[in-house]
């Protein structure tokens, strides 16, 4: 669709990293040791993942077009079948820190899990530094509500000011229970309220996941483990409602596969990675439901003006 130039506020410029920076860690699902380097990239590159261990090398754009549905994580795949899995926490950090362009180099098929949150990736970005580029930053403005659902879960995108997210989860007969949370998504709110929320799982599901070849790198160092009404981790929770905050973190990362920031409101009701991917696929199939626009300071300033009726304050 045609780009709609914003009429108010100063145009926001694209951003990349000032310097390359590296880290290493364990992959959550394969359990393998992975080395990763975050590189600066030219304007309009977007987020690109590069597999150095693949035959001849491979690069995959972090786009919903290249994503496939996989259990418990977000996965990209190229035409040759090369995959990059568990990208959601890194994508969330890149989105939350306003990084438009970067090349992510890996020597394996999965992003390291680090501590199970986006905070280590935010730290890496801050250490590398952020460079403002000359090209304007494009955004995806939601014009009409789009929703997808399946039994007991749903996800939607609706028009709104700035970018806001609300989420609801329910895990009966566990300490998690029912939790709802709403947040405006901007850099300061992301770092303060979202980035540190860790991934989680139920103790009763661990052996089943490992039998499926999943969570082989999972430990109390990179996930919250809930056993009935108890937290197994000695240090407890970082937030009373850390579980729903992590689902918001995941959603922000998955939605960044749109390729740009979103101007609108996302509502998740027990939604997971697969449903969020289907939401993006449905959205882009409905051309009248969205438009491209240049992002301006007025968009980010307006983010907290309207809070959807279903969005409620944090509950533990």
N, C-alpha and C positions, 0 to 999 in steps of 0.2 A: 504494500500500500504506500501511498505518497507520504512523505514526511511532513508533519504539521509543525511549523515553527512556532515556538511558544511566544506569547505576546507580552509576558510580564516576567520580571526578574532577570538576573544575569545568567548568561549561558554557562553551564557547568562543563568543564573540560575533562576529557578522558585522562585516566591515570594508569601508570605502570609502576614497576619497582625501579628504584634507583640502582640497585646492585643485585647480582645473583647471590643466593644463599642456599645452603644445603642442610639436610638433616637425615637421620636414619632411624628406623624403628621396625617394630614387628607388624606384619599384616594381620588384621583381625581374623579373617576367615581362613587364609592358607597357613598362617603361622610362620611364614617365611620372613627373613630379614630383608628389608628394602631400603635402598638409598634413594633420596629424592633431592632434586635441585630446582629451585624456583628462579627463573630467568626473566629479565625485562623483555618486553616485546614492543614492536612498532604499533602506532595507533591503528585501530580497526582490525587488529589481529584477533582479538577476543582471547578466550582462555583455551589453550591448546595443550594436550597431553602428548608427550613423546616417550615411547618405549625404546630404550637403548638396547635391550636384550633381545628384541624381536629380530628375526632374520631380515636384514636390509633396513632395519629400523622402521618405525611407523609413527605417524602423527594423527591424532584424533581430536577434532574440535569438540569442545564441551557443549554440545547441542542436544536438545531433545530429539533431533532427527537421528542422532547416532546412539541413543540410549536404548537399552533393552530391559525388559522386566526380569529381575533376578531376586531371589529371596533375601530379605533383610539388608539390602544395600542398593546403591545406584551404580550402574555399570554402563560404560561406553564400549562400543565395538566398531572395528573398521571392516571394510569389505572382505578382508582376508581372514577375519575371525579373531584378530588380536583384540584383547580386552584390557580395559582399565577399570578396576572395581573399587568400591568404597570411596567414591570421590566426594560424597555429600558434605563431610565436615570441612574439608579444604575449600570446596566451592562456597560454603556458607561464610567462611572467613574472608575469602576474596570478595564476596558480595558485601559483607558487613564493613569491610575496610575500603570499599570503593575502588577496587582494582579491576579495570576493564580489560587490560591486555597483559598476558603472561604466558610463558612456555614452561610447563611442568615436566621435568625430565625424570624418568623412573627407570630402574633396572629390573623391574618386575611388574606383574599384572595387577597390583593392588597398592593403593596409597597406604602408608603406615598409619596405624590407628592412634599413635602417641598416647595421650591420657584418656581418649574416648570423647574428647570435646573439641571445639574449634580453637580454644585458647592458645595451644602451642603454635598453631598456624598464624594466629594474629600476632604472636610474639615474633615469629620469623619475618612476617611482613614489616613489622615495626623496625626490626633490626636491619632489614634490607633498605628501608626507606621508601618513600612514595614520591614519584616524579609526575608532575602535571604535564600533559601533552597539549599540543596546539589544537587538535581536532575536538569538536563539540561532542558531548556525551549524549547518546541516543537513549530514549526510554520507550517502553511499551505501555501505552495508556489503555486501560480496560474501558470499553464503551458500553458493553452489555454484560449482564451476569451470565456466566457459563458454569455449569456444574456437572459432575459425574458422581455416580454412586454405585454401590453394590450392597448386599444385605449387611446392615449394622455399621456401615461406614460411608462417608461422603466427603467431597472436596469441591470448593467453588472459588471463582474469582469474580469480583464485582467492582464497579466503578468506585473510586474514592480519591481522597486527596493524599498525596505522598504514597508511602507503602506501609500498610498495616497488616498484621497477622493475628488471627485468633485461632485457638485450637482447643479441642476437648478430647480427653482420653478417659477410659474406664477399664479398670482391672479388678473385677469383683473378687472378694475373699483374699485380698492381698493388702499390704500396707499402702500400695499406690492408690487404690480406690478410684474415685472420680475426681478429675482435676480439669479446670478451665483456665485459660490465660489469654490476655490480649496485650499486644505491644505495638508501638510505632517502631518501624525499623529505620534507624539512622545509625551513623557510626558510633556515637557515644552510647546510645541505648543498647546497641548490639554488644559492645565490649563489656558494658556494665551488667546487663541483664540476661544475655543469651549465650555468649561465647563459652563460658565455663561449664555449662550444663553437659553432663556426660551421658553417653549411651548406657542402656540398662537392659537387663534380662532377668528372667525368672529361673531360680535354681533348678526347678523341675524340668526345664526345657533344655538345659545345657547338654546333657548326654545325647538327646535326640538331635540337636543341631550338629554336634560333632560327628554323629553317625552319617549325617548328610554332607559332611565335608565342610561344615561351617563352624565359625567361632573357635578354630583350633589355636588361634593366637590370643584368645580372650583370657583375661585374668582380672584379679581385683585391682590391678594397676591401671587398667584401661576400661573398666566398666563397673557400673553399680549392679550388684547381684542381690535380688530380693528373694528371700525364703519365707513365704507366707507373710506374716506381719513383722518380719525382722529384716534389717539391712545387714548383710554379711560383712560389708566393708567396715573396718574398724573406725575409719575417720568419719563415717556417716555421710550425710548429704551436704552439698554446697549451698543449696536453696531448699526450703521446705517443699516446694513444688518442682524440684529439679527434673522430674520425669516429663511433665508437659512442656517445660522450657526446652528440653532436648528435642522434642517433637517439632517445636517451632524452629529450632536450629536446623534440623533436617530439612524442613519445608523451605526455608530460605535458600539452602544450598541447592535443592532440587529445582526450585523455581528459577535459579540463576542460569539454568540450561536454556532459558528463553533467549539468552545472549545479551541481554541488557537489563538494567533495573526495571521494575514494574511500578507503574502508577495505578494503584488500585488496592483492594482488600482481598486477602486470602483467608478462607475459613476452612479449617480441617476438622472433621469429626471422625476420630479414630482412623484417620487416613494414614497410609504408608507410602513408601517410595513408588510403588507401581501405580497407585491411584493418582498421585501427583503427576506422574509422567502422562497418564491418560488424560488428565486435565489439560496439560499443555498441548497435547495432540488435538484434543477437541477444540481448544481455543483457536489454534492457528488454522483449523479447518473452517472456522466461521469468520470470514474476513470482515464482516460488518461489526464484529464484537471488539475490535481493537484497532489501534493506529500507532504508527511511529511518531514520536515527537522529540524535539531537542529538550534535554533536561535543563531546567533552570532552578535558581535558588528558591523561587516561589513554590515549586513543587515540594521540596523538602521542608520548607517552612510550614506548609499547610498540613503536614502529615497527621498532626494530633487534633485537628479541628473537628473531625467527625469520627465517632466510635460507634460501630454497628451495634444494633440492639442486642444481638446475641452475645457480644463480647462482654466478659465479666472480669472482675478483679481476680488476682491469684488466690487459689485455694490449695491448701495442703491436703 
